[in-house]
């Protein structure tokens, strides 16, 4: 078993803190920020002070991890730096810092397994580092965009916007007819749709990225920002491209009846 400090070899653990960044509310999902290359916002979160307490002191080393998936204990290293100035600000970015470039080769590549048993996201390194097991060091920067299989697709609008142009997602979706489900996580309402036209599921989902509503009547009444914040996309049924379109439409209607999306969701007909 390889421990985190077997790799990092940080000597001043008593002057080092580790911040475990995870999804918080609807507006803070750091792993998505990482995938989108928004390191600036991630670093703002890394050096943020809460309303009552300061996170660090001048001269401290800070290690930043981001949780890869909500229900798993795997974390990706994205930053190691040193606090150079305390700005004396609460409920704000509270520090100036300098990255420690000797660790750059591990950023976005080093994955640890760690079960954070505390509700506190900022931990003293000496108290937790022995529990941080190195899972793997990736050959390249973390991406995690491999198509997971039709039955495991469950992505938010912002994720779909990025994934829909990835070659393995294009290959998987452009030649498959099917029935898909859109779920509004803000209220639980659902929409059932079918895909059998040009580029099949790929073409249909691209229309949701372009317009947000895909031409659907009830979805047109929703604010686009609401859709971008709250809609999730998954696949219920997959059919070969040679399947008769009428079969797809009948199956779509069946799912609408089962999930009652006309009565309680966003389907109009």
C-alpha positions in Angstrom: 0.0 0.0 0.0 1.4 3.4 -1.1 0.6 6.3 1.1 0.3 9.9 -0.2 3.4 11.2 1.5 5.4 8.3 0.0 4.9 10.2 -3.2 4.9 13.8 -2.1 7.5 13.6 0.6 6.4 16.7 2.4 8.5 17.3 5.5 6.6 20.0 7.3 3.3 18.1 7.8 2.6 20.1 11.0 2.5 23.2 8.8 0.4 21.7 6.0 -3.4 21.5 5.5 -5.3 19.4 3.0 -8.6 20.6 1.6 -11.0 18.0 0.3 -13.3 19.8 -2.2 -16.6 18.3 -3.0 -19.9 19.2 -4.5 -21.8 21.7 -2.4 -25.3 22.8 -3.3 -26.2 23.4 -6.9 -23.6 25.9 -7.8 -20.3 24.4 -6.7 -19.2 21.2 -8.4 -15.3 21.3 -8.5 -14.8 18.2 -10.5 -16.8 19.7 -13.3 -14.8 22.9 -13.0 -11.7 20.8 -13.4 -13.0 19.0 -16.5 -13.9 22.4 -18.0 -10.5 23.8 -17.2 -11.7 26.4 -14.8 -8.8 26.2 -12.4 -9.3 29.8 -11.3 -12.6 29.1 -9.7 -11.2 25.9 -8.1 -8.4 27.9 -6.5 -10.8 30.5 -5.2 -12.6 27.6 -3.4 -9.2 26.2 -2.2 -8.3 29.6 -0.6 -11.8 30.5 0.6 -12.5 31.5 4.2 -15.8 30.7 5.9 -17.8 33.3 7.6 -16.4 32.7 11.1 -13.1 30.9 10.7 -9.9 31.3 8.7 -8.7 28.4 6.7 -5.0 28.9 6.8 -2.1 30.9 8.1 0.7 32.6 6.3 3.5 30.2 5.4 1.3 27.1 5.4 1.4 24.6 2.6 -2.0 23.7 1.2 -2.9 20.6 -0.7 -6.1 20.6 -2.8 -8.1 17.5 -3.7 -11.4 17.3 -5.6 -13.8 14.4 -5.2 -14.2 12.5 -8.4 -17.7 11.0 -7.9 -20.2 11.9 -5.2 -20.6 8.5 -3.6 -17.1 7.2 -3.9 -14.0 7.9 -1.8 -11.6 8.8 -4.7 -10.0 12.2 -4.9 -7.9 13.9 -7.6 -5.0 16.1 -6.7 -5.3 19.5 -8.4 -3.1 21.9 -6.4 -0.3 22.2 -4.0 0.7 25.7 -2.9 2.0 27.9 -0.1 0.2 30.8 1.5 2.2 34.0 1.0 -0.2 36.6 2.4 -3.3 36.6 4.7 -5.8 39.1 3.3 -7.8 39.1 6.6 -11.0 38.5 4.8 -13.9 36.2 5.9 -16.6 34.7 3.6 -14.3 35.4 0.7 -11.0 34.4 -0.9 -8.7 35.1 2.0 -5.1 34.6 0.8 -2.5 35.1 -1.8 -0.4 32.1 -2.6 2.3 30.7 -4.8 2.0 27.3 -6.5 4.8 24.8 -5.6 6.0 23.8 -9.0 7.9 20.8 -7.9 4.6 19.0 -7.6 3.2 20.0 -11.0 3.9 16.5 -12.5 1.3 15.0 -10.1 -1.5 17.6 -10.6 -4.5 16.2 -12.4 -2.9 12.7 -12.3 -2.5 11.5 -8.7 -5.7 9.8 -7.4 -6.0 8.8 -3.7 -8.6 6.8 -1.8 -9.7 8.6 1.4 -12.8 8.3 3.5 -13.4 11.7 5.1 -15.2 10.7 8.3 -15.4 14.4 9.4 -17.7 17.0 8.1 -14.8 19.4 8.0 -13.3 19.7 4.5 -10.0 21.3 5.7 -7.9 18.9 7.7 -4.4 19.1 9.3 -2.2 17.0 7.1 -0.5 15.2 10.0 -3.9 13.9 11.2 -5.1 12.4 7.9 -2.2 11.8 5.5 -1.6 8.3 6.7 -5.2 7.5 5.7 -4.6 8.8 2.2 -3.8 5.8 0.0 -2.5 6.3 -3.5 -4.9 4.6 -5.9 -3.1 5.4 -9.1 -1.0 7.9 -11.0 -2.7 8.5 -14.4 -0.6 8.5 -17.6 -2.2 11.8 -18.6 -4.4 14.5 -17.0 -7.7 13.1 -15.6 -10.6 13.2 -18.1 -13.0 10.4 -17.2 -14.9 10.9 -20.4 -15.0 7.2 -21.5 -18.5 6.3 -22.6 -19.9 4.4 -19.5 -22.4 2.2 -21.3 -26.0 3.1 -22.3 -27.5 1.8 -19.0 -25.1 4.0 -17.0 -25.6 7.3 -18.8 -26.8 10.0 -16.3 -25.3 13.4 -17.0 -26.2 17.0 -16.2 -26.7 19.6 -19.0 -23.2 21.1 -18.5 -21.7 17.6 -18.7 -23.6 16.8 -21.8 -22.4 20.0 -23.4 -18.9 18.8 -23.1 -19.4 15.1 -23.7 -21.5 15.4 -26.8 -18.4 16.3 -28.8 -16.2 13.5 -27.5 -15.4 10.9 -30.1 -16.4 7.9 -28.0 -19.7 9.5 -27.1 -20.4 10.4 -30.7 -19.7 6.8 -31.8 -21.9 5.4 -29.1 -24.9 7.7 -29.8 -25.0 8.5 -33.5 -26.1 5.1 -34.7 -28.6 4.1 -31.9 -32.3 4.8 -31.8 -33.8 4.9 -28.4 -35.9 6.3 -25.6 -34.4 8.8 -23.2 -35.3 10.4 -19.9 -34.8 14.0 -18.8 -35.2 14.7 -15.1 -35.5 18.1 -13.5 -33.7 17.7 -10.2 -35.3 20.9 -8.8 -38.8 19.4 -8.7 -38.5 15.8 -9.8 -40.5 16.4 -13.0 -39.6 14.2 -16.0 -39.7 14.3 -19.7 -39.7 11.2 -22.0 -38.3 11.6 -25.5 -37.5 9.3 -28.4 -34.7 9.5 -31.0 -34.9 7.9 -34.4 -34.1 10.7 -36.9 -30.8 11.9 -38.3 -27.9 10.9 -36.0 -30.5 9.4 -33.7 -29.7 10.0 -30.0 -26.7 12.1 -30.8 -28.7 14.4 -33.0 -31.6 14.7 -30.6 -29.3 15.5 -27.6 -27.3 18.0 -29.6 -30.6 19.9 -30.1 -30.9 20.2 -26.3 -27.5 21.7 -26.1 -28.2 24.2 -28.9 -31.7 25.3 -27.8 -32.1 23.8 -24.2 -35.7 22.9 -25.0 -35.2 20.8 -28.2 -38.4 22.2 -29.6 -40.6 20.7 -27.0 -43.6 22.8 -26.0 -43.5 22.6 -22.2 -39.7 22.9 -22.1 -39.9 26.1 -24.1 -41.7 27.7 -21.2 -38.8 27.1 -18.9 -35.9 29.5 -18.3 -32.8 28.3 -20.1 -30.6 28.9 -17.1 -33.0 26.7 -15.1 -32.5 23.9 -17.6 -28.7 24.3 -17.6 -28.7 24.1 -13.8 -31.2 21.3 -13.2 -31.7 19.0 -16.1 -30.1 15.5 -16.2 -30.2 13.1 -19.2 -30.3 9.3 -19.2 -31.2 6.5 -21.5 -34.1 4.1 -20.9 -34.1 1.9 -24.1 -31.6 1.3 -26.9 -32.5 0.0 -30.4 -30.6 -0.8 -33.5 -30.7 1.7 -36.3 -32.7 -0.7 -38.4 -35.6 -0.8 -35.9 -38.9 0.4 -37.3 -39.7 4.0 -36.1 -43.2 2.9 -35.1 -41.7 0.5 -32.6 -39.8 3.4 -31.0 -42.9 5.6 -30.9 -44.9 2.9 -29.2 -42.2 2.3 -26.6 -42.0 6.1 -26.0 -45.7 6.2 -25.3 -45.4 3.2 -23.0 -42.8 5.0 -20.8 -44.9 8.1 -20.7 -47.8 6.1 -19.3 -45.6 4.2 -16.8 -43.9 7.4 -15.5 -47.0 9.5 -15.9 -45.0 12.3 -17.5 -48.1 13.8 -19.3 -49.9 14.2 -16.0 -47.0 15.1 -13.7 -44.1 15.9 -15.9 -43.1 17.9 -19.0 -44.7 15.8 -21.8 -47.6 17.5 -23.5 -48.8 14.6 -25.7 
